[in-house]
Structures are given as C-alpha cells and as structure tokens.
Amino acid sequence: MATAKKRSRGVAAPAKPRPKNKPPIGSRRPTEAPASLRQQAYDKIRFAIVTFGLKPGDVVSETQLVKRFGVGIAAVRAALIRLAQEGLVIPRRRHGHVIAPITVQDIREISFLRSCIEPAAAELATGRVDIALLKKLDRQSSSRVDPEDPRSEARSLEGNRDFHVAIAEATGNARLLALTQQLHDLSFRCQYLLRHTETLGKRWESSHAEIIAAFEAGDPARARSAMVKHIAEGREAAMRVLLDRPEIQGATVIIGS
C-alpha cells in the first residue's frame, strides 16, 4: 500500500480543460501591431496634432484615439510613445495623454538651436547641394493647399522641412543632419500656424529664393547670411502669431514664459 501511494504521488494530475470561451492568460493584452499599422496610427494622430485637429491642452485617451482614427489599440500605444518622444504629447499616469502646448520658450529654444547649426550647414553645403532639388522642394513648400485633398497641407509643410534637411544632408555630417530633422519635426505646428497668417507665403518664398540664389552664386558667406535671415524672420513671425492673436492664445495655444 505504501508503495502504491508513493507511486501515485509522482503521477501528475490531468490538466483541467480550459473553457472554450475563456482566452489564454495574458491574451487580453494587445499584441504588437505590424509596423505598417503603427506608422499609420502615428501619421494620423500626428497630422491631427500638427493641424490642430487635436489642440494644445486637449486630454485624449487611447480608447478615444482608437475610435477616432479607426486603428488598433496596440498601434495607438506605439504611436503615443513616439509622439511623447517628439514632445507632441505628454503622458499622464492613469489620465491619458495631454496634447503638448506651444510656448514662447519652445520657439526661442528651437530658433536658437537652428541659428547655431543651419547657417553653418548652408555654408558647408555650398557647391555640394542639389539646387534643382531645392527648387522643387521650395515649389512644394509654397504650393497652395487644396481643400479637397487633406494631405496637401502636410505635403506643403513637408516640403519646407525637406528643403532644410536637403541642405543639412549635403554637408555629409550625419549628426548635423539628425539635429536638423529633429528641430524641424518639433517646429511643425509653428509652421502650420505661420502658414495661416496673411503675409507668410510671400515672406517664405522670397526667403527661400535668397538661399537658393546664394547657392547658385557659389557664395558660402552669402548662403550663411541668407539662412540667418530666414530663421530670424520665422522666429519673429511665430512670436507675433502667438502674442498678437487672442483667439490662438486663448483657444488653442498655451503661452509659456
């Protein structure tokens, strides 16, 4: 009897059958979304933030974003991580995410950093940059927005960013290129605001034209000077938009110190 009992202790009990409708443990947690879906969610949410479909100060939850943009929760979570890294959303523990404000301090800091690296990039890129490409990107950045095409606004903004990125890339300095890309991504919302002022279009076109003319002349000092002027004009215009338009300051933008 003792021997039988000892043997029975070594025999594993049969596994209990899992109820048919009960998912495996941990399966309620969303799996990682495919890269294409993560990118789609990121693009949709970011575009809404940049174009003020999601306004600074808005509090959003993952569930709200899933319903609004028709993407899965795993893709939304991945997108929010990227957007937080870019400074476009601020995570709040157990309270969703807040769409980050645009502040005067943001403009000062971004403009200062741009003024440190982009004039030097313009000088270094002289004689190397693809001028035909710059002209193409300039036309794209100054193109009119088509109300029937929601992506036309994004393409125009991307044209301006890519104009500056192309100059940085021509220097052959990978770190300078990465910094330029990052700074222009951070300033996307400011660019959107500026595009909706009455006088920006002409100022932008003439400013890019001066940079291109300096490259065509093969004059590094002139290219540096034109870039300094371009960045300064953008900073001053952004400050005016934030400080002089009460409807933006009160309704959509939180002004910092």
N, C-alpha and C positions, 0 to 999 in steps of 0.2 A: 504493500500500500504506500509505504514511504517513497519507494522508487517511482511509482506511478505519479504521485503528487509532484515529485521533483521534476519529472519529465514534463508534466503539464505546465509547470511554471515557465519553461523555456519555449513554449509554443506561443507565437504572437496571436493576439486576439484578432479576429477578422475585422477589416475596416468597415466602418458604418457607411452604408451607401449615402452619397450626398443627394439631397433633394434636387429633383430635376430643375426647379425654377430658381434655385439658390446659386448665385455666381461664386466662383472660387474666391478665397480670401484675398483681399487686395485688388480685386478686379475692378472695383468701383473707382479706383484711382485712374485718371485718364492716362493712356499710354502716350508716348512722344509722337507728336504729329509729324507726318512726312515733311521734308524740307520745303516742298512747293507750297504746302498749306500754311506752314509757318511764315513763309515770305508773303503769301497772300494776305494773311491776317495783319502782319506788320505793315504792309503797304497801305491797306485800307485804313487802319487806325491812325497811322502816321499822317496820311493825307488829310484825314478829318481834323487832326490837331493843327497841322500847318495852315489849313484854310479856315480855321475857327469854326468848323462844324462841332468840334469839341472845344469849348472855350477855356481859357485860363481860369483856374479855380473850380471848374466842374469836378464833381466826385463821381467816379464810374466804378462799377463792379464788373467782375469777369462775366457774370450772367448777362448783364446789360449789353456788354460788347458782343457776346455770342449771338444774342437776339438781333442786335442792330446790324451786324455785318455778315451774319449767316456763315460763321466759321466755328470750328470746334473749340472746346474749352482748352484743350492742350495747346492748340495753335495760338489762342489768345494769350495764354500764360507765357509762352515763349516770346511773343511779340512785346508784351509788357516788360519783360526782363530787358530786352534790347532798348526799348523806349526809355526805361529808367536809366540805363547806362548812358544814353544820349542826353539825359536831363529834361526830357519832354514830359515825363510823368513822375510823380513822387509816390512811392508805396506808403500806405498807411496800414499798419498791422490791424487786421480784422475790420478795416473800414475801407477796403478797396484801394483805388488809386486816385490821386488828385492830378489834374492837368496842370503842369507847372506854369507859373506866371511868367510874363515877360517883364523884366525890370530894367530900369535905367542902368543899374550896375551890370546887368548882363551885356548891354550894348557897349558900355565903357570897356569891360574886360575883353570882349570879343574883338572890338575895334582896335584896342591896344595891341593885342597879340597879332592881329592881321597886319597892323602897321609895322610890326617888328620883322615879320617874315616875308610878306608878299612883295614889298618893294625890292628886297634883295633877290627874291625869286625872279622878278621881272628883269632885273639887271643881268642875272646869270643866264636867263633863258634867251636873251637877245642873240640872234644868229642861230639859235637851235630850234625855237618853237615853230610849229607848223602854222603859218599865218593864214593859209586857206582854211584850216580847221577853226581857228579863232573867229574868222569872219562868218563861218557857218554857225557857230555857237552864238555869236553876237546876234545874228538874224533870229535864231531860235529864241533867245532871251528877250528880244524886243518885239516878238510876234504878238498879235492881238489874241485875246482869249476868246475862244468860240463857246458861246453859251450852250450849244448843243453837244459839246464834247467836254465832259468833266475832266478829262486828262490834259486838256490843252493848258490849263493853269499850271499843272505840275511840270509839263514839258518846258514851259517858258521859264519857270524857276530853275529847273534843272539845267537849262541852257546857260544861265548866268553862273551857276555853281561850276559847271563843267568848263566854262571859259577860264576861270581862275585855276581850276585843277589842271587843265592842259598846260598852263604856264608853269605851274609847280613841277609837273611831270617832266617837262623839257629840261629842267635843271639836272636831272639824273640823281637827285638827292631823295632817297626813299623816305627819310624821316620828315623832311620838309613837305613832301607830298602828303604824307599821312596827316600832318598837322593842318595843312590847308583843307583837306577833305573834312576833317573833324570840325573845324571852325565854321565852314560853310554849311555843314549839316545843322550846327547849333543855331545858325542865324536864319534858317529857312523861314521861320514865322515872321521875323522882322522884314525879310524880303517881300513876303506876301503883303504885309501892311503897307509897305512903301509902294508896291505896285498899284495900290488902290488910292493913292493920292493923285491929285490932278497933274502935277508937274513932273512926276518921277520919270515917265517914259522918255521925254526929251533929254533930261539930265543924264539918264543912264546911257542912252545911245551915244551922246557926244563924248561921255567919259570913256566908254569902251573904244570909241573911234580914236581918241588920243593915244591910248595904249597901243592899239594896232598900228597907228601911224609911226610911233616910236620904234616898234619892231621892224616895220618896213624900211625905216631910215637906218636901221642897224645901229641905233644910238642907245647904249646901255643906261647912261645917266638920264636921258630923256624918258626912257621906259620906267626907271625908278621913280622919277618925279611924277609921271602921269599916274602911276599906281598909288602913290601917296595922296595925290589929289582925289582920286576915285574913292579911296577908303574914307577920307575925311568928309567928302560930300555925303556918302552913305550914312556915316555916323551922325552928322548934323541933321539930315533928313529924318532919320529914325528918332532922334531926340525930339524933334518938332512934332512928329506924329504922336508920340507918347504923352508929351506935355501940353500940347495945344488943342487936342481934340477930346473934349469931355466925354463924348459918347464912347470912345475907346477906353479912356482912363477909368470911367465909372462902370461900364458894362462888360468889357471884355478883357481888360488888362489891369493887372495889379501892379502899381508903381512901387518900386523899392527905393531905397535911399541911394 
